[in-house]
């Protein structure tokens, strides 16, 4: 298991300050690097990593530290330096706290969690040589088996950090599952939830009775053959944990847009414009920032998004974008080069309290703009009862309910206008854009009728019968 400690400083940690922080364990400990120099490790006399420190990143996005840490810092950019301490060694957690405390004391700043901060020298008295060395060199992975990479997180909100992103990428490349283990008090960010989508990846929650369950499905889990697997009852059905019961409805809602765009792959293509259009229509402003991991640290720039995707092509690019602090809004984007062109798969979520009305009346206008200017393929709009802050608790949440579905004009043409315009058991779609080649928008529900899923499935089956 590991413990995370973060230094938030107003000045950039330079090499002398980092070395002074790493001296928290005294002269007997060593220093090494991994991940092509991006991670510095404080090691015991036998070379065992005790604390791993990631390269500092400059957070330039307002509200990002509060979103992820519930930790107030002064307005303006802040340097985020994250350390992970192995709890296999008793002193490692205090070493990470002393490292972070020294950075904050020298550079001006704070430490998260606040109680971890110290500037004391922490001598290592544990016999490190008697503790088995970790089976993996990846700083984020705590347990590695033939089938699974296990990451144990003790933070209240589990973000898709570069640590976790690297662990997921490495596990996927090795055909392993990534399983994140947390206490029952933890929540996931939407970016982490999206990245974990699909088995065998799991969110493993340690319940109040010391058992384990899946934080997204409620399935009771057991550690068997090097992985967490569901426990079945005598009839063969998966058992569901009592702790997975739904929480009382506080009135919060989430508006979720799942949209796909497709563009010709030419040198003038600028990516990210569809997402920016969606942000402007639904929040009144472009995204505040973007990154390939959390925390989101870069100011929004379609040019920089495009440059990154070009540099990574033909490999896909995954990124996350956030809105301004006054309106919870977060999107994940997957950019992929296909034989048909360049596609953007976007999941965009916005949070609303019980006294705020989600802007459902803006969806058709948004869909019209996306189709006319940004190569809209499809747009599914849905509404769900869920937290305004867009985080995911380890308890039952009702699935989203479809509100509307938009088929882009290019897809309408491919399906056939007459066929697409006569769906079974549904009103005729609204025509968006020019009369000659319109997009079609199908109304499904007001977001309160779960039977809308059946209507949506029949619509998709109808559109595929061509």
N, C-alpha and C positions, 0 to 999 in steps of 0.2 A: 504494500500500500504506500501511497505517496501523500505528501501534504504540500499544498500550493501556497506560496507567499508572493505578494506583488509589491514592488516599490513604485510609487507614482511621484515623479520628480519634475520640477520646473526646468531643470537643466539636463542636458544629455549626459548620461554616464560615460565618461571617457575611460580609457584603459587604466590609468593610475587609480581612479576611483573604484573601478570594478575589481582590480587586484587588491585594493585595501579592503573592500567588502569580502572578498574571498579569503582574506587573512583572518576571518572570524574564528577559524578553528585553530589558529596558532601555526607555528612553523613546521609542524610534523606532517601536515596534510599537503597533498600534491594537487596540481591543476592539469587538466587535459582538455582536449576539444573533440567534438564529434559533429556529425551532420555538416561536413565540409566547413567546419569552423564556426557554424552558426550557433552552436551550443557549447558553453564552457562548463566543465564539470569539476567540482571540488571532490577530491578522492581521498580515501583512506590510504594508509601506508602500503597496502597490498594492491592499490589501484582500483579498488571497488568504488564506484560513484556514490557519493553521499548526497550531494546537491547538484542539480543540473540547472543552469541559468541560460535562458534564451536571449538572443541579441535584443537590445532595447528597441522599441518601436515608438514613433511619435504619433500620439492620438490627436488628430486635428478636427475630429467630428464632435460637435457639441452634444453633451448628454450621454456619451458612450460609456464613460466609467460609471455613471449612476445607473444606467440600464443594466450593466453586467454585474456590478458589485454593490449597488445601493450604497455608494461611498462618495460623498461630496468632495470635490476638489475645486480649487479656484478656477474662475473662468480663464479660458485660453488653452493652448496646446499643453499637453502633459506627456512626459516620457513614461512608458509602461515597461517595466523590467520584471519578468516573471521567473520565479525559481520553483523547482519541484524537488522536494526532499524525500528521500526514501525512509519510510518508517520501519524498515527492517533494522535500522540502527537508531537507538533511542535518542541520541543527540542530534540527529540530522535535521529534525524539524526546528530545533532551536538555532542550529547553524543557518538555516534558510532565513529565519527571523532576524538573526544578527546581520547577515549579509544585506537584507533589505533595509534594516534599520540604519546601518552605516551609510548606505546610499542616500536615504532620506535626510540624514543628519548633515551630510556634506553638501548635498546638492539642493536642499530645500524641498520638502514634500512630505508625503504620508505613506503609511504601510497598510496593506490589506492582507489579512484581517488585522485590525489595530492592535489586538492583544498579542500578536506575534512579534511586534517590533521590540528590538533591543539592540544595544551596541556592545554587549559583553562578549569577551572571548569565551568560546565554548569548547573546552578541551574534550576530545573524544576518548573516553575511557573504556568503551565497549570493545571487546576483542573482535574486531571486524573480520579477522581471518577465520573465525569460527562460524560465520554466517555464510550460507551458500550464496554464490554470486548470481546475479540475475541472468536468466536464460536469453536475454535480448539486449542489444545495444541501443534500442530505441528508448529515449528518455520517458516517453509517455506510457509505455507498456509495462505492466506490473507482473503479469503471468503470461507465458507463451507456451502453447501446446501445439501438437501437430495440426489441429483444426481451428484453433481460436487464439486471438490476442485479447487479453483482458486488461482493461484500464480501470483502476479504482479511483474514484473522485470523491473528495469530501467537501466540495464547495457547494453553497446553496443553489447556485445557478450554473449549470454545466453548459458552457458555450463551445462552439466549434472553433476552438483555438488552433493555432498552427500545430501545437502538440498533437491534438486529436486528429486534425486533418492529415498529418503525416502518418499517424498510427492507422487511420482508415485506409489511406492510399497504400501503405506497406502491406496491410493485411489483405486487401483486395488483390494486390499483385501476387501474393503468395497463396491465393485461394483459401484464405482463412476468414472466419467470422470476427467481427469486432464487437465485443460485449463490454459495455460500460456499467460498472457497479457503483451504486450510490446509496446513501441512507434514504429513508422514506421522506425526509424533509427536503430533499433536493428537487429541483425542477430543471427542465431542458429549455434552451432557447429554441425558437422555431428553426433556426439554421441547423442545429444539432439534430432536431427531430427529422428534418428533411433528409439529412445525410444518412441517418440510420434506417431510412425507409427500406423495408424488405428484409426477410430472413436470409441468411442466418444471423445477421446483426441484431443485437438486442440491447435494450435498456434494462439492466438487472437491478431491482430494488431490494434492499435488505429490509424486510418488514419489521414491525414492532415486536413480533414473537420470534425474531431471529431466523425466520425462514426467508426465502427469496421468491420474488414474483416479477413478471414482465411488466414494466411500468407503462407500456402502451397497450397491451392486450389483457393484463390481469392474470395471465396463466401462471400457476404455481410452478416454480422451477427447482431443479436439483442439479448439483454438480456431478456429472457422470461422464466418464470416458473423456475427460479433458475439455468439457464444455458445459454450459448451462442448457438443460433440456426440460421440456414440460413434463409435469407429473400427471398421470392419467388415473381415473377412478376405475372401479371394477368393470364398468361398461365400456371402458376405452375412451371416454370423453376427457378432455383436458380440464383439470380442476382450476377454478378461479379463486384468487385470494380474496378473503373478506375485506382486506384493507383497500381493495380496488373499488370500493363502493363510490357512487357519484357524490360529489360535494353539493351543498345547497346552491341553487341558482341565485347569483347576486345581480342578475340582470345584464351582465356584460355580454357583448357580442363581438364576433369577428367576421369581417367581410373578406372573402378569399377569392382571388382571381387566378385561374390557371390558364395561361395563354401561350400560344406558340406562334412565332413569326418565321418567315422564310424569305431570304434575300438572295439575289444573284451574287455569286462570288466574284466581285470585281474590285479593282484597286481603289475605287471611290467609296466603298461601303463603310459606313460608320455605325458601329454597334451601340446598343444601350439606349437608342432613341425611343424605342417602344416603351421601355420601362420608364424613362423620363416622362413621356406623355401620360402614362398611367398615373404616376405620382402627381403631376400637375393637375390632372382632371379631378383626382380624388382627395388631394391634400392641399392644393393651391400652390405647391412649390416643388422643385425638383428634389431628387434624393439629396440628403445632407452628405452622405459619404458612401464609400464602397471599399471592399477588400476581398482577398481570397480566403480570409479567415476572420474570426472574431478575436479581439475587438476590431471593429471597423475603424480604420485609421486614416483613410485618404479622402480628401474632398472629392465630390462627384465630378467626373470628367468622362464624357463619352469617347474622347480622343484616347485617353489612357486605357480605357477598357478595350477599345479596338486594337491598340498597340499590343496589349498583353495577349489577346486572342490570336492575333497574327503571329506573334512570336511562338505561341504554343501549338499552332496548327501543324499537322492535322490532329493532334491530340485535343480532346475537349477542354474547355475552360469552365471552372465553377467559381462563382463569386456571390457575395452577399452585399446587399445595399440596405441602408436604413434611412428613415425620415428624420425630421426635426423633432426635438423633445416634446413639443406640445401635442403631437399626434402619433401614437404608436403605429409605426408602419415599417414593415421589413419585407424584403424580397430576396429570393434566391434565384440565380440565373445559371443555366447550363448552355454554353455556346458550343455547337457541334457542326463540323463540316460534313456534309452528306452529298451523295450524287446529285441531289436536287438543288444544292446551294448551301447557304449558311443558315442554320436554324438556331433560334433562341427559345428555350423552354423556361418559362418564368412562372414562379409561384409568388404571388404578392398578397400579403395579409395586412389588414388594418384593424385596429382595436377600438371599440366604442363602449362607453358605459351605458347603464340603463336609461339615462335621460338624454342620450345622443342617438340620433337617427342615422343609420348607415345610408350613404347617398346612392340608393338603388336607382333613382331617377336619372343619374348621370351615366349609367352603364351604356345605354344605346349611343349616346353622344361620343363616349370614349371608344366604343367599338367602331363607330363610323370613322373616327380619326385614325385608329390603328389600321383599318383596312385601306383607307385612302393613301396613307403615308408610310406605313411600316410593314407591309406584307403580312397582314394577319392571316393565319391559317385557321385557328379555332380559339375561342374564348369561353371558358366555363366560369360562371359567377355563382358563388354559393354563400350561404350565411350559416353560422353556427353559434351555439351557446358555448362560450369559452372566455377565458380571461382577457381583459382589455389590454394587459401588458404583453400579450402574445406569447407568454411562456406556457410550458406544458407541465402540469403536475402529474404525479404517479397515481392517478385515480381516473375513473371512467369519465369520458367526455363524449357526448353524443356526436355522431358524425355530422359533417356539414350537410345542409339541404340545398339542392340546386335551385337557383333563382332564374337563371337564363343561360342560353347557349347561343353563341354567334358563330356562324360558318362564314369564313372569308369569301370574298367574291371569286377568287381563283378556285376555291374548293366548290363553290356553288356551280361554277362553269363545268368543273370536272365531273361532278355528280349528275348534273343536268338540272336546269332551272325548274322544269316542270316537276321532276321527281322530288327535288329538295323542297319545293313549295307546297307539297301536299303530304305532310306527315300524318300518320294514323293517330286518331284520338287526341289531336292537338289543334289549336287554332292555327290558321295560316301564319307563317312568320312575317315579321315586319321587314320591309326592304330598306336597307341602309345604303346611302350613297347614290351614285348615278343610276338612273332607271335602266340603262342598257346592261350594265354589269354590276348589280347590287350585291352586297353581303346580305345574309338572312339572319335575323335575330328571332330566336324562339323563346317565348315566355313559358316558364315551367311552374313557378309558384311564387308566393310572397316570402318564402324562406321559413315557413312554419309547418309545412306539410311533408312528412317523411316519404309519402308515396310519390313525391316528385322524382325520386331516384328511378322508380319503375318507368315513369314517363320518359326520363332521360335515356334509359337503356333502350326503350322501344324506338326512340328517335334515332339513336346511333345505329341500331340494327337496320332501320329503314334506310338511312343514308348510305350504308355499306352495300345495300342490295342493288348494285349497278353493274 
